[in-house]
Amino acid sequence: MNKIWLNNPEVHDYPAAQDYLELLMLPAKAKAIVAELKKAKTVFKKSKDILRASNLPLLPKENIHVQHDLKKFKKGKKLSPLLLVRGNEKLIIADGYHRICAGYYLSEDLEVPCRIV
């Protein structure tokens, strides 16, 4: 697990998550959620469960961003944990959609680090 994942999200992941969340909610609420994500403990969840809970499709292996992350895995470069938000009966992947798809191609049972609020 630790061979392919960083222990903590990268600094640039938080603004990316906030930008996405601001499309779904008011900016003040998005900012508050990102502040919670920064304080949340990193936990591990299976890639297949994250995708199922989000109701998002698995992107094709040929997707340029998925390919980029798969290449990082192969080169031994570690990727950031996902930033997740529990929604009404649906998980919001605030940051890390391409990373979770790439991880799924490694194994649907891959244990993926996440920050969940």
Protein Blocks (a to p, Z undefined) as FASTA:
>chain_A
ZZmpcfbdcfklmmmmmmmmmmmmcfklmmmmmmmmmmpccddddfklmmmmnopacddf
klmklmmmmmmmmnopacddddddddehiacdfbhjlmmmmmmmmomklccddddZZ
